[in-house]
Amino acid sequence: TVAITFWLDNLMPRKHPAMLVGAAGCGKTAIINGKLRALGDDYVTSSVNVNYYTNSSLFLKILEAPLEKKAGKNYGPPGSKKLVYFVDDLNMAALDKYNTASNIALMRQHCAYGHVYDMSK
C-alpha cells in the first residue's frame, strides 16, 4: 500500500496515468478511493464503473459528464480545477461486432493524445 501510494503521489502531479493490476479482492479499489479522498480542493474526481453493458458511446458520455464548455470547441473540468478519472474494471465490457473492446481503445486514445475526438462528427 505504501509503495502504490508513493507511485500515485509521483505520477498524478505529472499527469501520468496509472493502472493497478491484481487479483480480485486485493484492495485496488480501496487504495484508489483512499487516494481520491485525500486529494486537495483543486481536484475534481469522477469514478466510472465499467460493466458488460458499457459500450464506447456510453463510456464517452460518462467521461464527458463532469466537463463544462471552455473556449471554442474545448471542454474541461469546472473552473481551474484538475480532473482525475477513476475507471474501475475497464476490461469488463463486452466486445463489439468487430471483436474489439472499443472503450479500451477510447481510453488509450485519451491517454495517448490527452483528448478524445467528437465521435458524432
C-alpha positions as CSV (number, residue, x, y, z in Angstrom):
1,T,0.0,0.0,0.0
2,V,2.8,2.4,0.8
3,A,4.6,1.7,-2.5
4,I,1.5,2.2,-4.5
5,T,0.7,5.4,-2.8
6,F,4.3,6.6,-3.4
7,W,3.9,5.9,-7.2
8,L,0.5,7.6,-7.3
9,D,1.9,10.6,-5.5
10,N,4.6,10.9,-8.1
11,L,2.5,10.1,-11.2
12,M,-0.6,12.3,-10.6
13,P,1.1,15.7,-10.4
14,R,2.9,14.9,-13.7
15,K,-0.5,13.9,-15.3
16,H,0.6,10.4,-16.0
17,P,-2.0,7.6,-15.9
18,A,-1.7,4.7,-13.5
19,M,-3.1,1.2,-13.8
20,L,-3.4,-1.2,-10.8
21,V,-3.5,-4.8,-11.7
22,G,-4.1,-7.7,-9.3
23,A,-6.4,-10.4,-8.3
24,A,-10.0,-9.7,-7.2
25,G,-10.2,-8.6,-3.6
26,C,-6.6,-7.4,-3.1
27,G,-7.6,-3.8,-2.4
28,K,-7.0,-2.0,-5.7
29,T,-10.3,0.0,-5.5
30,A,-9.9,0.8,-1.8
31,I,-6.4,2.2,-2.3
32,I,-7.5,4.4,-5.2
33,N,-10.7,5.6,-3.3
34,G,-8.5,6.5,-0.3
35,K,-6.1,8.4,-2.6
36,L,-9.0,10.3,-4.3
37,R,-10.5,11.3,-0.9
38,A,-7.1,12.7,0.2
39,L,-6.8,15.0,-2.9
40,G,-7.0,18.7,-2.3
41,D,-9.7,21.2,-3.3
42,D,-8.0,21.9,-6.6
43,Y,-9.0,18.4,-7.9
44,V,-12.3,17.0,-9.1
45,T,-12.8,13.3,-9.3
46,S,-15.0,11.1,-11.4
47,S,-15.5,7.4,-10.8
48,V,-16.5,5.3,-13.7
49,N,-17.6,1.7,-13.1
50,V,-17.4,-0.3,-16.3
51,N,-19.6,-3.4,-16.7
52,Y,-20.5,-5.8,-19.5
53,Y,-23.1,-3.4,-21.0
54,T,-20.8,-0.4,-21.1
55,N,-20.1,0.4,-24.8
56,S,-17.9,3.2,-26.1
57,S,-20.7,5.7,-26.6
58,L,-21.9,5.2,-23.1
59,F,-18.3,5.3,-21.8
60,L,-17.7,8.6,-23.6
61,K,-20.9,10.1,-22.2
62,I,-19.8,9.1,-18.7
63,L,-16.4,10.7,-19.3
64,E,-17.9,13.9,-20.6
65,A,-20.4,14.3,-17.7
66,P,-18.2,16.3,-15.3
67,L,-16.9,18.6,-18.1
68,E,-18.0,22.1,-18.9
69,K,-17.6,24.1,-22.1
70,K,-14.5,26.2,-22.3
71,A,-13.3,28.4,-25.2
72,G,-14.4,27.4,-28.7
73,K,-14.8,23.6,-29.0
74,N,-12.8,22.8,-25.9
75,Y,-14.2,21.2,-22.7
76,G,-12.6,20.9,-19.3
77,P,-13.3,20.5,-15.6
78,P,-15.1,23.3,-13.8
79,G,-13.1,26.4,-13.1
80,S,-9.3,25.9,-12.8
81,K,-9.6,22.5,-11.2
82,K,-7.9,19.3,-12.3
83,L,-10.0,16.3,-13.2
84,V,-9.0,12.8,-12.1
85,Y,-10.9,9.8,-13.6
86,F,-11.0,6.5,-11.7
87,V,-12.1,3.8,-14.2
88,D,-12.9,0.6,-12.3
89,D,-12.9,-2.8,-14.2
90,L,-12.0,-1.3,-17.6
91,N,-11.7,-4.8,-19.2
92,M,-15.2,-5.9,-18.2
93,A,-17.1,-4.5,-21.2
94,A,-18.4,-6.8,-24.0
95,L,-16.6,-6.9,-27.3
96,D,-18.3,-5.0,-30.2
97,K,-19.2,-6.5,-33.6
98,Y,-15.5,-6.1,-34.8
99,N,-14.4,-8.2,-31.8
100,T,-12.6,-5.2,-30.1
101,A,-13.1,-3.5,-26.8
102,S,-13.9,0.0,-28.0
103,N,-13.9,1.5,-24.6
104,I,-10.3,0.4,-24.0
105,A,-9.4,1.9,-27.4
106,L,-11.1,5.2,-26.3
107,M,-9.2,5.2,-23.1
108,R,-5.9,4.5,-24.9
109,Q,-6.7,7.4,-27.2
110,H,-7.3,9.7,-24.3
111,C,-4.1,8.6,-22.6
112,A,-2.0,9.0,-25.8
113,Y,-3.3,12.3,-27.1
114,G,-4.7,14.0,-24.0
115,H,-8.2,14.3,-25.5
116,V,-11.0,12.4,-27.3
117,Y,-12.3,13.4,-30.7
118,D,-16.0,14.1,-31.1
119,M,-17.5,10.8,-32.3
120,S,-20.7,12.4,-33.6
121,K,-18.9,14.2,-36.4
